[in-house]
């Protein structure tokens, strides 16, 4: 894996996510595409297991640091480190489990895996924030957040299909094997 190429790609995708979050949102900020999550799913689709875990944690940490949460009390928003990192790690583990039965060169595969992993990751994220809201003064309503985040996962899946046309040709450039060989080396 080319760590420098992946780091530059992560920086670019983080810029896309933070810059276009307000422009591409549908009805709430949570219903916007997760560009960094699509990159994590792509790395999980092609990369080695241990590296996938580290990239998932790093990508989740980047989102944690750039997504402040509103507080119930009047004051600045809070940045909580960890929830997105854990959720992205769980989503990446789902992709690692499913990638053996997927056709990696198909753009629909990235969309399908982004949708499935996004549903799981956002369910984990809502559960973490729901537990956290019991003890911390963060503004969080589990039902509406779950609906919005699951819709955001579907939106991310659709955007991932379009991004696949850019990411799949770049796989060899950034050092990720885009297609594994079969049992007999074909």
N, C-alpha and C positions, 0 to 999 in steps of 0.2 A: 504494500500500500504506500502511496505517495502522500505522506502526512502533510507536506506543505501544500500540495494541490487540494487536498481535502479541507485543510484549514482555510484556504482562500475561498473555496466553494462555500464553506460554512459561513464565512464572513459575508459573502455575497448574498446568501439566502437569508441570513439574519437581517441584512439591510433591506431586502425585499419584504420580509415579514413586518419589520417595524415601520418601514416607509409606506407600505401599501395597506396596512391594517385598517386604517380609517376609510380608504378609498374603496376597497373590495368587500367591506363588511355588508351584510344583508340587512338585518334588523337590530343586531346588537354587536358589540365588539367581539364576543365569543364566536359569532358566526362569520368567521373570516378564514381564509385558507392558511394552513400552517406550513409554510415553505421549509422551515427547519425540520419539521417532522417528516416531510416528504424526503428530505435528504437523509435523515436517519433511517427511514424505511429502505431507501435505496442502498445505503451502506449495509444494512442488515440483510438485504436480498443477495448481496454479492460478496461481502467481506468475511474475514475469519471471526469466529465467535467472540474471542476475548476483546478484539479491537472494536467489535460492534458494541459491546457493553460500555466501553470507555467513551466511544463517540456518542452513544445515547445519553450517558450521564452528562457529558460536556454540552451537548445540544440542549438538554433539559435545563441545565444550569444557565445557559445563555438566555433562555426564555424566562426563567425565574428572575433573572436580574433585570430584564427589560419589561416585565409585566407587573407594575405595582397594583396592590389591592386596596380598595377603599376601606376606610375604617368607620365604625359606628360613631365614634367620637369626632368632633371637629378637629381636624389636624391633617398633616400630610399623609399621603398614602404609604402603605408599608410594602416592603419588598421581603418576601419569605423565600429563603433558599431551600430547595429540596423537593417540593411537590411535583413540579414538572420533570425534574430529573428522574424521580422514581417512576412516574407514569410513563415517560419515554423509554425507560429501561424495560418495563413490563411489556410495552408495545413492541419493542425490538425483540424481546424474547419470543413473542408470538410469531413474528416474521421468521425468526431463526427456526422455529418449529415447523413452519409451513413451507419454507422455501425449497425443500426437497421435492415437493410435488407440484411445483410451479414451473412455468415456462418463463425463464428470466428475460428473454429477449423480446417479449411481447409487452407493449406499452400498457395494455389493460391489466397486466399483472401488478405493476406498480400502483395503479389506481385501486385495484381490489385489495392489495395488502395494506395500502395507506388507509383505506376505509375500515378494514377489519381491525388493524392495529390501533387506529384512531378511536374507534368505538371502545375498545378495551382501555386504552390509555386515558381517555376522558372519563370513563366510569371510575377508574382508580383515582384520577385527579379530583373528581367531585367527592368521592368518599374521603379523601385526605382533607380537603377543605371543609367538609361537613364536620368531621371530627375536630378539626382545628378551630372552627367557628364556635364550638362549645366552650373553648378555653380562652380564645383570643378575641379581641373586639373587632374582627374583620366583618365587613358587610358581605353576607353570603346567604343566598336562598337556594337550597339544594334542588328543588324541583325545576325551577326556571333555568338554573345553571345547567342541569343535566340535559334538558331539552335543547338549549342553545348550543351546548358543547357537542352533543350528538349530531345536530344539524351542521355544525362546523366540521365535524369529522367527515360527513358526507360531502361537503363542499371541498374539503381537502382531497378526498378521493378523486373528485372530478378534475381538480387542478393538477393532481399528480399524473393523470393520463397525458395532459398537455406537456408537463415537465419531463415526462419519460422520453419524449422525442429529442430533448436536449441532453438528459442525463445518460441514457443508454449508449449513445455514441462516445461519450466522454469516459466510459468505464475503463477502457484500456489506458487512457491518458492518465487517469488518477490512480492507476495500479490496482483496480478491482477487476477480477475475472468476471466478464459479463455472461459467460456461459460455461457451465462445467462439462467436462467430457463424460461420456457414457461409461458403462461398466467395462467395455472392451476397447476403450481409447478412441472411439469414433468422434 
